[in-house]
Amino acid sequence: MEPQFDAVQSLKSIESNYGPQVAREVVQIFISDYPGKIAKLKSAIEQDNFESIRFQAHDIKSGCLSMGLKPMSSICETIERDGMKMSREELQKMADRLETDYTEISRSYGDYLNLKH
């Protein structure tokens, strides 16, 4: 079983490598941009637009990898690699999981930054 993901630890790593201001900016981008990115992915799934599904999954995956968000990047990698073989329902469940992860991670980030600063 995979250990539970620690969003705050991923943020601390960004702070350690790039400084607190960069970490804050990364969090602000994540909080403001990723709901729209996930919505685009969900729309592509609804339209069975596999080219767009792959593109949107890749876009989300890339950003998540750079932020150390392994759960979200792993979901996107699966969608990008196997999406054409999956049913719409399977893809929707994965997109819903991305939304749930986004909500949990952004809450953790916000709590950490508000407590620390």
KEPA-118297 format. One record per residue: x, y, z of N, C-alpha, C in turn; residue in one letter; residue number from 1. Coordinates in Angstrom, 2 decimals. Layout:
# residues N
<site n_u="X" n_v="Y" n_w="Z" ca_u="X" ca_v="Y" ca_w="Z" c_u="X" c_v="Y" c_w="Z" code="A" pos="NUM"/>
...
//
This chain:
# residues 117
<site n_u="0.84" n_v="-1.18" n_w="0.00" ca_u="0.00" ca_v="0.00" ca_w="0.00" c_u="0.88" c_v="1.25" c_w="0.00" code="M" pos="1"/>
<site n_u="0.51" n_v="2.21" n_w="-0.80" ca_u="1.27" ca_v="3.45" ca_w="-0.93" c_u="1.05" c_v="4.34" c_w="0.28" code="E" pos="2"/>
<site n_u="2.12" n_v="4.98" n_w="0.80" ca_u="1.93" ca_v="5.88" ca_w="1.94" c_u="1.05" c_v="7.07" c_w="1.56" code="P" pos="3"/>
<site n_u="0.35" n_v="7.60" n_w="2.56" ca_u="-0.54" ca_v="8.73" ca_w="2.32" c_u="0.27" c_v="9.94" c_w="1.86" code="Q" pos="4"/>
<site n_u="-0.28" n_v="10.65" n_w="0.90" ca_u="0.37" ca_v="11.84" ca_w="0.35" c_u="0.29" c_v="12.99" c_w="1.34" code="F" pos="5"/>
<site n_u="1.39" n_v="13.72" n_w="1.49" ca_u="1.46" ca_v="14.86" ca_w="2.39" c_u="1.66" c_v="16.13" c_w="1.56" code="D" pos="6"/>
<site n_u="0.57" n_v="16.86" n_w="1.32" ca_u="0.62" ca_v="18.07" ca_w="0.50" c_u="1.53" c_v="19.13" c_w="1.12" code="A" pos="7"/>
<site n_u="1.49" n_v="19.24" n_w="2.44" ca_u="2.31" ca_v="20.25" ca_w="3.11" c_u="3.79" c_v="19.93" c_w="2.91" code="V" pos="8"/>
<site n_u="4.15" n_v="18.66" n_w="2.95" ca_u="5.55" ca_v="18.30" ca_w="2.73" c_u="5.99" c_v="18.68" c_w="1.32" code="Q" pos="9"/>
<site n_u="5.11" n_v="18.49" n_w="0.33" ca_u="5.48" ca_v="18.88" ca_w="-1.04" c_u="5.67" c_v="20.40" c_w="-1.12" code="S" pos="10"/>
<site n_u="4.86" n_v="21.15" n_w="-0.40" ca_u="5.00" ca_v="22.61" ca_w="-0.38" c_u="6.28" c_v="23.03" c_w="0.34" code="L" pos="11"/>
<site n_u="6.60" n_v="22.35" n_w="1.43" ca_u="7.85" ca_v="22.65" ca_w="2.15" c_u="9.06" c_v="22.40" c_w="1.25" code="K" pos="12"/>
<site n_u="8.97" n_v="21.38" n_w="0.41" ca_u="10.05" ca_v="21.09" ca_w="-0.52" c_u="10.22" c_v="22.24" c_w="-1.52" code="S" pos="13"/>
<site n_u="9.11" n_v="22.76" n_w="-2.02" ca_u="9.18" ca_v="23.91" ca_w="-2.93" c_u="9.78" c_v="25.11" c_w="-2.20" code="I" pos="14"/>
<site n_u="9.35" n_v="25.35" n_w="-0.97" ca_u="9.89" ca_v="26.46" ca_w="-0.17" c_u="11.39" c_v="26.30" c_w="0.03" code="E" pos="15"/>
<site n_u="11.80" n_v="25.09" n_w="0.34" ca_u="13.22" ca_v="24.82" ca_w="0.59" c_u="14.06" c_v="25.05" c_w="-0.66" code="S" pos="16"/>
<site n_u="13.54" n_v="24.64" n_w="-1.81" ca_u="14.30" ca_v="24.75" ca_w="-3.05" c_u="14.24" c_v="26.13" c_w="-3.69" code="N" pos="17"/>
<site n_u="13.10" n_v="26.82" n_w="-3.53" ca_u="12.90" ca_v="28.07" ca_w="-4.29" c_u="12.53" c_v="29.27" c_w="-3.44" code="Y" pos="18"/>
<site n_u="12.25" n_v="29.06" n_w="-2.16" ca_u="11.91" ca_v="30.16" ca_w="-1.28" c_u="10.41" c_v="30.28" c_w="-1.06" code="G" pos="19"/>
<site n_u="10.03" n_v="30.93" n_w="0.03" ca_u="8.61" ca_v="31.03" ca_w="0.38" c_u="7.77" c_v="31.83" c_w="-0.61" code="P" pos="20"/>
<site n_u="8.35" n_v="32.84" n_w="-1.24" ca_u="7.57" ca_v="33.64" ca_w="-2.18" c_u="7.18" c_v="32.83" c_w="-3.41" code="Q" pos="21"/>
<site n_u="8.11" n_v="32.05" n_w="-3.92" ca_u="7.82" ca_v="31.19" ca_w="-5.07" c_u="6.78" c_v="30.14" c_w="-4.67" code="V" pos="22"/>
<site n_u="6.92" n_v="29.57" n_w="-3.48" ca_u="5.94" ca_v="28.58" ca_w="-3.02" c_u="4.55" c_v="29.19" c_w="-2.95" code="A" pos="23"/>
<site n_u="4.45" n_v="30.40" n_w="-2.43" ca_u="3.15" ca_v="31.08" ca_w="-2.34" c_u="2.57" c_v="31.32" c_w="-3.74" code="R" pos="24"/>
<site n_u="3.42" n_v="31.74" n_w="-4.68" ca_u="2.96" ca_v="31.98" ca_w="-6.05" c_u="2.49" c_v="30.69" c_w="-6.72" code="E" pos="25"/>
<site n_u="3.22" n_v="29.60" n_w="-6.49" ca_u="2.84" ca_v="28.31" ca_w="-7.06" c_u="1.48" c_v="27.89" c_w="-6.51" code="V" pos="26"/>
<site n_u="1.27" n_v="28.08" n_w="-5.22" ca_u="-0.01" ca_v="27.72" ca_w="-4.61" c_u="-1.13" c_v="28.58" c_w="-5.19" code="V" pos="27"/>
<site n_u="-0.88" n_v="29.85" n_w="-5.35" ca_u="-1.91" ca_v="30.73" ca_w="-5.91" c_u="-2.28" c_v="30.31" c_w="-7.33" code="Q" pos="28"/>
<site n_u="-1.30" n_v="29.94" n_w="-8.12" ca_u="-1.57" ca_v="29.46" ca_w="-9.48" c_u="-2.38" c_v="28.16" c_w="-9.42" code="I" pos="29"/>
<site n_u="-1.96" n_v="27.25" n_w="-8.56" ca_u="-2.67" ca_v="25.98" ca_w="-8.42" c_u="-4.13" c_v="26.22" c_w="-8.04" code="F" pos="30"/>
<site n_u="-4.35" n_v="27.05" n_w="-7.03" ca_u="-5.70" ca_v="27.30" ca_w="-6.54" c_u="-6.56" c_v="28.00" c_w="-7.59" code="I" pos="31"/>
<site n_u="-5.97" n_v="28.91" n_w="-8.33" ca_u="-6.78" ca_v="29.66" ca_w="-9.31" c_u="-6.93" c_v="28.95" c_w="-10.65" code="S" pos="32"/>
<site n_u="-5.93" n_v="28.22" n_w="-11.11" ca_u="-5.95" ca_v="27.65" ca_w="-12.47" c_u="-6.49" c_v="26.23" c_w="-12.57" code="D" pos="33"/>
<site n_u="-6.27" n_v="25.42" n_w="-11.55" ca_u="-6.56" ca_v="24.00" ca_w="-11.71" c_u="-8.04" c_v="23.63" c_w="-11.75" code="Y" pos="34"/>
<site n_u="-8.94" n_v="24.37" n_w="-11.10" ca_u="-10.36" ca_v="24.05" ca_w="-11.31" c_u="-10.75" c_v="24.17" c_w="-12.79" code="P" pos="35"/>
<site n_u="-10.25" n_v="25.17" n_w="-13.48" ca_u="-10.53" ca_v="25.34" ca_w="-14.90" c_u="-9.92" c_v="24.23" c_w="-15.74" code="G" pos="36"/>
<site n_u="-8.72" n_v="23.82" n_w="-15.39" ca_u="-8.07" ca_v="22.73" ca_w="-16.12" c_u="-8.85" c_v="21.43" c_w="-15.95" code="K" pos="37"/>
<site n_u="-9.29" n_v="21.17" n_w="-14.73" ca_u="-10.08" ca_v="19.95" ca_w="-14.48" c_u="-11.42" c_v="20.03" c_w="-15.20" code="I" pos="38"/>
<site n_u="-12.02" n_v="21.21" n_w="-15.22" ca_u="-13.30" ca_v="21.39" ca_w="-15.93" c_u="-13.13" c_v="21.12" c_w="-17.42" code="A" pos="39"/>
<site n_u="-12.02" n_v="21.57" n_w="-18.01" ca_u="-11.76" ca_v="21.30" ca_w="-19.43" c_u="-11.61" c_v="19.80" c_w="-19.68" code="K" pos="40"/>
<site n_u="-10.93" n_v="19.12" n_w="-18.76" ca_u="-10.79" ca_v="17.67" ca_w="-18.88" c_u="-12.16" c_v="17.00" c_w="-18.82" code="L" pos="41"/>
<site n_u="-12.99" n_v="17.40" n_w="-17.87" ca_u="-14.32" ca_v="16.81" ca_w="-17.73" c_u="-15.17" c_v="17.08" c_w="-18.99" code="K" pos="42"/>
<site n_u="-15.05" n_v="18.27" n_w="-19.54" ca_u="-15.79" ca_v="18.59" ca_w="-20.75" c_u="-15.33" c_v="17.71" c_w="-21.91" code="S" pos="43"/>
<site n_u="-14.03" n_v="17.52" n_w="-22.03" ca_u="-13.50" ca_v="16.65" ca_w="-23.10" c_u="-14.02" c_v="15.22" c_w="-22.92" code="A" pos="44"/>
<site n_u="-14.10" n_v="14.76" n_w="-21.68" ca_u="-14.62" ca_v="13.42" ca_w="-21.41" c_u="-16.08" c_v="13.33" c_w="-21.84" code="I" pos="45"/>
<site n_u="-16.86" n_v="14.33" n_w="-21.48" ca_u="-18.28" ca_v="14.34" ca_w="-21.86" c_u="-18.46" c_v="14.30" c_w="-23.38" code="E" pos="46"/>
<site n_u="-17.54" n_v="14.92" n_w="-24.11" ca_u="-17.63" ca_v="14.99" ca_w="-25.57" c_u="-16.93" c_v="13.82" c_w="-26.26" code="Q" pos="47"/>
<site n_u="-16.35" n_v="12.91" n_w="-25.46" ca_u="-15.57" ca_v="11.79" ca_w="-26.02" c_u="-14.48" c_v="12.29" c_w="-26.96" code="D" pos="48"/>
<site n_u="-13.88" n_v="13.42" n_w="-26.62" ca_u="-12.82" ca_v="14.01" ca_w="-27.43" c_u="-11.47" c_v="13.53" c_w="-26.89" code="N" pos="49"/>
<site n_u="-11.02" n_v="12.39" n_w="-27.40" ca_u="-9.84" ca_v="11.75" ca_w="-26.83" c_u="-8.56" c_v="12.55" c_w="-27.04" code="F" pos="50"/>
<site n_u="-8.47" n_v="13.29" n_w="-28.12" ca_u="-7.29" ca_v="14.14" ca_w="-28.32" c_u="-7.23" c_v="15.21" c_w="-27.22" code="E" pos="51"/>
<site n_u="-8.36" n_v="15.84" n_w="-26.95" ca_u="-8.42" ca_v="16.85" ca_w="-25.89" c_u="-8.24" c_v="16.23" c_w="-24.51" code="S" pos="52"/>
<site n_u="-8.79" n_v="15.03" n_w="-24.30" ca_u="-8.60" ca_v="14.34" ca_w="-23.02" c_u="-7.11" c_v="14.14" c_w="-22.77" code="I" pos="53"/>
<site n_u="-6.40" n_v="13.64" n_w="-23.76" ca_u="-4.95" ca_v="13.42" ca_w="-23.61" c_u="-4.22" c_v="14.74" c_w="-23.36" code="R" pos="54"/>
<site n_u="-4.58" n_v="15.77" n_w="-24.11" ca_u="-3.93" ca_v="17.07" ca_w="-23.94" c_u="-4.17" c_v="17.63" c_w="-22.55" code="F" pos="55"/>
<site n_u="-5.43" n_v="17.62" n_w="-22.11" ca_u="-5.76" ca_v="18.19" ca_w="-20.79" c_u="-5.09" c_v="17.38" c_w="-19.68" code="Q" pos="56"/>
<site n_u="-5.12" n_v="16.06" n_w="-19.79" ca_u="-4.47" ca_v="15.22" ca_w="-18.78" c_u="-2.97" c_v="15.49" c_w="-18.73" code="A" pos="57"/>
<site n_u="-2.36" n_v="15.64" n_w="-19.89" ca_u="-0.92" ca_v="15.93" ca_w="-19.95" c_u="-0.62" c_v="17.29" c_w="-19.31" code="H" pos="58"/>
<site n_u="-1.43" n_v="18.28" n_w="-19.60" ca_u="-1.24" ca_v="19.62" ca_w="-19.05" c_u="-1.32" c_v="19.60" c_w="-17.51" code="D" pos="59"/>
<site n_u="-2.34" n_v="18.94" n_w="-16.99" ca_u="-2.49" ca_v="18.85" ca_w="-15.53" c_u="-1.33" c_v="18.06" c_w="-14.94" code="I" pos="60"/>
<site n_u="-0.99" n_v="16.94" n_w="-15.57" ca_u="0.10" ca_v="16.08" ca_w="-15.08" c_u="1.41" c_v="16.85" c_w="-14.98" code="K" pos="61"/>
<site n_u="1.73" n_v="17.61" n_w="-16.00" ca_u="3.00" ca_v="18.34" ca_w="-16.02" c_u="3.10" c_v="19.31" c_w="-14.84" code="S" pos="62"/>
<site n_u="2.04" n_v="20.08" n_w="-14.63" ca_u="2.05" ca_v="21.02" ca_w="-13.52" c_u="2.12" c_v="20.33" c_w="-12.18" code="G" pos="63"/>
<site n_u="1.38" n_v="19.24" n_w="-12.05" ca_u="1.37" ca_v="18.50" ca_w="-10.79" c_u="2.73" c_v="17.87" c_w="-10.49" code="C" pos="64"/>
<site n_u="3.38" n_v="17.36" n_w="-11.52" ca_u="4.72" ca_v="16.79" ca_w="-11.33" c_u="5.70" c_v="17.84" c_w="-10.83" code="L" pos="65"/>
<site n_u="5.62" n_v="19.03" n_w="-11.40" ca_u="6.56" ca_v="20.08" ca_w="-11.00" c_u="6.30" c_v="20.54" c_w="-9.56" code="S" pos="66"/>
<site n_u="5.10" n_v="20.29" n_w="-9.06" ca_u="4.76" ca_v="20.67" ca_w="-7.69" c_u="4.87" c_v="19.49" c_w="-6.72" code="M" pos="67"/>
<site n_u="5.23" n_v="18.33" n_w="-7.22" ca_u="5.35" ca_v="17.16" ca_w="-6.36" c_u="4.02" c_v="16.54" c_w="-5.97" code="G" pos="68"/>
<site n_u="2.98" n_v="16.78" n_w="-6.76" ca_u="1.64" ca_v="16.27" ca_w="-6.44" c_u="1.44" c_v="14.91" c_w="-7.10" code="L" pos="69"/>
<site n_u="2.05" n_v="13.90" n_w="-6.51" ca_u="2.07" ca_v="12.57" ca_w="-7.09" c_u="0.68" c_v="11.96" c_w="-7.29" code="K" pos="70"/>
<site n_u="-0.25" n_v="12.09" n_w="-6.34" ca_u="-1.56" ca_v="11.46" ca_w="-6.59" c_u="-2.25" c_v="12.01" c_w="-7.84" code="P" pos="71"/>
<site n_u="-2.23" n_v="13.31" n_w="-8.00" ca_u="-2.88" ca_v="13.91" ca_w="-9.17" c_u="-2.12" c_v="13.60" c_w="-10.46" code="M" pos="72"/>
<site n_u="-0.80" n_v="13.67" n_w="-10.42" ca_u="-0.04" ca_v="13.38" ca_w="-11.64" c_u="-0.19" c_v="11.92" c_w="-12.05" code="S" pos="73"/>
<site n_u="-0.31" n_v="11.03" n_w="-11.09" ca_u="-0.49" ca_v="9.61" ca_w="-11.39" c_u="-1.84" c_v="9.35" c_w="-12.08" code="S" pos="74"/>
<site n_u="-2.90" n_v="10.00" n_w="-11.60" ca_u="-4.21" ca_v="9.87" ca_w="-12.23" c_u="-4.13" c_v="10.36" c_w="-13.67" code="I" pos="75"/>
<site n_u="-3.51" n_v="11.52" n_w="-13.85" ca_u="-3.40" ca_v="12.10" ca_w="-15.20" c_u="-2.57" c_v="11.24" c_w="-16.12" code="C" pos="76"/>
<site n_u="-1.52" n_v="10.64" n_w="-15.59" ca_u="-0.69" ca_v="9.75" ca_w="-16.40" c_u="-1.52" c_v="8.57" c_w="-16.91" code="E" pos="77"/>
<site n_u="-2.34" n_v="8.02" n_w="-16.04" ca_u="-3.20" ca_v="6.90" ca_w="-16.43" c_u="-4.19" c_v="7.33" c_w="-17.50" code="T" pos="78"/>
<site n_u="-4.81" n_v="8.50" n_w="-17.32" ca_u="-5.76" ca_v="9.00" ca_w="-18.31" c_u="-5.05" c_v="9.23" c_w="-19.65" code="I" pos="79"/>
<site n_u="-3.89" n_v="9.86" n_w="-19.59" ca_u="-3.15" ca_v="10.17" ca_w="-20.81" c_u="-2.75" c_v="8.89" c_w="-21.54" code="E" pos="80"/>
<site n_u="-2.29" n_v="7.91" n_w="-20.81" ca_u="-1.78" ca_v="6.66" ca_w="-21.40" c_u="-2.91" c_v="5.73" c_w="-21.84" code="R" pos="81"/>
<site n_u="-3.94" n_v="5.60" n_w="-21.00" ca_u="-4.95" ca_v="4.55" ca_w="-21.22" c_u="-6.35" c_v="5.09" c_w="-21.52" code="D" pos="82"/>
<site n_u="-6.51" n_v="6.39" n_w="-21.62" ca_u="-7.83" ca_v="6.98" ca_w="-21.77" c_u="-8.65" c_v="6.44" c_w="-22.92" code="G" pos="83"/>
<site n_u="-8.01" n_v="6.16" n_w="-24.03" ca_u="-8.75" ca_v="5.67" ca_w="-25.20" c_u="-9.33" c_v="4.28" c_w="-24.97" code="M" pos="84"/>
<site n_u="-8.76" n_v="3.54" n_w="-24.02" ca_u="-9.24" ca_v="2.18" ca_w="-23.73" c_u="-10.27" c_v="2.17" c_w="-22.60" code="K" pos="85"/>
<site n_u="-10.50" n_v="3.33" n_w="-21.99" ca_u="-11.37" ca_v="3.39" ca_w="-20.81" c_u="-12.77" c_v="3.86" c_w="-21.21" code="M" pos="86"/>
<site n_u="-13.74" n_v="3.46" n_w="-20.41" ca_u="-15.11" ca_v="3.91" ca_w="-20.65" c_u="-15.25" c_v="5.36" c_w="-20.17" code="S" pos="87"/>
<site n_u="-16.28" n_v="6.01" n_w="-20.64" ca_u="-16.56" ca_v="7.38" ca_w="-20.19" c_u="-16.73" c_v="7.40" c_w="-18.67" code="R" pos="88"/>
<site n_u="-17.41" n_v="6.39" n_w="-18.13" ca_u="-17.65" ca_v="6.33" ca_w="-16.69" c_u="-16.34" c_v="6.22" c_w="-15.91" code="E" pos="89"/>
<site n_u="-15.42" n_v="5.40" n_w="-16.40" ca_u="-14.11" ca_v="5.27" ca_w="-15.75" c_u="-13.36" c_v="6.60" c_w="-15.78" code="E" pos="90"/>
<site n_u="-13.39" n_v="7.24" n_w="-16.92" ca_u="-12.72" ca_v="8.54" ca_w="-17.05" c_u="-13.36" c_v="9.59" c_w="-16.14" code="L" pos="91"/>
<site n_u="-14.69" n_v="9.57" n_w="-16.05" ca_u="-15.38" ca_v="10.52" ca_w="-15.18" c_u="-15.00" c_v="10.29" c_w="-13.71" code="Q" pos="92"/>
<site n_u="-14.91" n_v="9.04" n_w="-13.32" ca_u="-14.50" ca_v="8.73" ca_w="-11.94" c_u="-13.10" c_v="9.25" c_w="-11.65" code="K" pos="93"/>
<site n_u="-12.22" n_v="9.10" n_w="-12.62" ca_u="-10.85" ca_v="9.59" ca_w="-12.43" c_u="-10.83" c_v="11.12" c_w="-12.36" code="M" pos="94"/>
<site n_u="-11.61" n_v="11.76" n_w="-13.19" ca_u="-11.69" ca_v="13.23" ca_w="-13.16" c_u="-12.31" c_v="13.69" c_w="-11.84" code="A" pos="95"/>
<site n_u="-13.30" n_v="12.96" n_w="-11.35" ca_u="-13.88" ca_v="13.29" ca_w="-10.04" c_u="-12.83" c_v="13.14" c_w="-8.93" code="D" pos="96"/>
<site n_u="-11.99" n_v="12.13" n_w="-9.05" ca_u="-10.92" ca_v="11.93" ca_w="-8.06" c_u="-9.92" c_v="13.09" c_w="-8.12" code="R" pos="97"/>
<site n_u="-9.63" n_v="13.56" n_w="-9.33" ca_u="-8.76" ca_v="14.73" ca_w="-9.46" c_u="-9.36" c_v="15.92" c_w="-8.73" code="L" pos="98"/>
<site n_u="-10.66" n_v="16.12" n_w="-8.88" ca_u="-11.33" ca_v="17.23" ca_w="-8.20" c_u="-11.25" c_v="17.09" c_w="-6.69" code="E" pos="99"/>
<site n_u="-11.46" n_v="15.88" n_w="-6.20" ca_u="-11.37" ca_v="15.63" ca_w="-4.77" c_u="-9.96" c_v="15.89" c_w="-4.26" code="T" pos="100"/>
<site n_u="-8.98" n_v="15.36" n_w="-4.97" ca_u="-7.57" ca_v="15.60" ca_w="-4.59" c_u="-7.24" c_v="17.08" c_w="-4.62" code="D" pos="101"/>
<site n_u="-7.70" n_v="17.77" n_w="-5.67" ca_u="-7.46" ca_v="19.21" ca_w="-5.77" c_u="-8.01" c_v="19.92" c_w="-4.53" code="Y" pos="102"/>
<site n_u="-9.24" n_v="19.60" n_w="-4.16" ca_u="-9.87" ca_v="20.25" ca_w="-3.01" c_u="-9.07" c_v="20.00" c_w="-1.73" code="T" pos="103"/>
<site n_u="-8.68" n_v="18.76" n_w="-1.52" ca_u="-7.92" ca_v="18.42" ca_w="-0.30" c_u="-6.55" c_v="19.09" c_w="-0.30" code="E" pos="104"/>
<site n_u="-5.87" n_v="19.06" n_w="-1.42" ca_u="-4.52" ca_v="19.64" ca_w="-1.49" c_u="-4.58" c_v="21.15" c_w="-1.35" code="I" pos="105"/>
<site n_u="-5.51" n_v="21.80" n_w="-2.03" ca_u="-5.59" ca_v="23.26" ca_w="-1.93" c_u="-5.97" c_v="23.68" c_w="-0.51" code="S" pos="106"/>
<site n_u="-6.81" n_v="22.91" n_w="0.16" ca_u="-7.15" ca_v="23.20" ca_w="1.56" c_u="-5.90" c_v="23.07" c_w="2.44" code="R" pos="107"/>
<site n_u="-5.14" n_v="22.01" n_w="2.25" ca_u="-3.90" ca_v="21.83" ca_w="3.03" c_u="-2.92" c_v="22.96" c_w="2.78" code="S" pos="108"/>
<site n_u="-2.77" n_v="23.33" n_w="1.52" ca_u="-1.88" ca_v="24.43" ca_w="1.18" c_u="-2.33" c_v="25.72" c_w="1.87" code="Y" pos="109"/>
<site n_u="-3.62" n_v="26.02" n_w="1.75" ca_u="-4.15" ca_v="27.25" ca_w="2.36" c_u="-3.97" c_v="27.25" c_w="3.86" code="G" pos="110"/>
<site n_u="-4.27" n_v="26.13" n_w="4.51" ca_u="-4.11" ca_v="26.05" ca_w="5.96" c_u="-2.66" c_v="26.26" c_w="6.34" code="D" pos="111"/>
<site n_u="-1.76" n_v="25.63" n_w="5.64" ca_u="-0.33" ca_v="25.76" ca_w="5.94" c_u="0.15" c_v="27.21" c_w="5.79" code="Y" pos="112"/>
<site n_u="-0.20" n_v="27.81" n_w="4.69" ca_u="0.26" ca_v="29.18" ca_w="4.44" c_u="-0.36" c_v="30.16" c_w="5.42" code="L" pos="113"/>
<site n_u="-1.62" n_v="29.97" n_w="5.76" ca_u="-2.26" ca_v="30.87" ca_w="6.73" c_u="-1.67" c_v="30.70" c_w="8.12" code="N" pos="114"/>
<site n_u="-1.34" n_v="29.49" n_w="8.49" ca_u="-0.75" ca_v="29.25" ca_w="9.81" c_u="0.68" c_v="29.76" c_w="9.88" code="L" pos="115"/>
<site n_u="1.39" n_v="29.62" n_w="8.79" ca_u="2.81" ca_v="29.96" ca_w="8.78" c_u="3.05" c_v="31.45" c_w="8.60" code="K" pos="116"/>
<site n_u="2.19" n_v="32.13" n_w="7.86" ca_u="2.47" ca_v="33.52" ca_w="7.50" c_u="1.45" c_v="34.45" c_w="8.08" code="H" pos="117"/>
//
